[in-house]
């Protein structure tokens, strides 16, 4: 049941996002689009509540509960970033706004961008680990909590690997191809 709900939440995320952007740029219903986009966090609350009820009703902690925590952590850390990115592209395609500026491709600007993304991954891992730790305490030592602990380790490994990748951009900044200058960054600063 939890896996079906995770899939439903993911589908719901993209449906609400598409409806929100369509209402904003095709129908020009700004308030409706805001309401639709504000419904996004409700999906995670529903998933969290159903997962907690499932554990409370005696379900054995399993990979489904761990996956739910990772999904919620990812959505907390990257949901707003994804919505903002898609909003910029929808504004460009549907409302004639200028093409959104992409992330920097070279030098220390790219390294800083990768560092900010890594901080989002750290936030995702922290949220997932906190939810999993709450589930461990909720279940108590009576149940088999090994799958929950395994997902805590997976979240920490993902943050660690992403951190190494981000660090590599700082140690070995990607050089611009020949012919492109390494001029100071003229890009619009990314909002975090």
C-alpha angles and dihedrals in degrees: 000000000000092000091052089050092050089052091046091050092050092049089044091052092056094041092051090045093051092046092047094050092044091051091049101045107021102035097025091227099146097172093047090051091051091051091049092049091047088057089068095085090050088068091059092047090053091049091048093048095047091047091051092048090048091054092043091054090060103266112159109248107254144161090283091065091047091050090050090055092049091048092051091047092050092048092049092051102036105021097088091042091053093047092049091048093050092043090057092050093045090050089052096047100036106027104032096248118154116277109272116253112249126222118285113272104202146034129004092329088066090046091053090048091052089047091055091049089050090053088056089052090050089052091049091050092047093051092046093047092048092050091047091048089051089052090050091053091042093054093039125204092300094083132058104268097172093107091052091050090048091056090049087056091047091053092050092047091051091052091046094050092046088049091055090051091049091047090052089059089055095046096041107024113201109253123226115250117260111282096032115101122227090229119165112281112276094178123119108262112255114244113229 
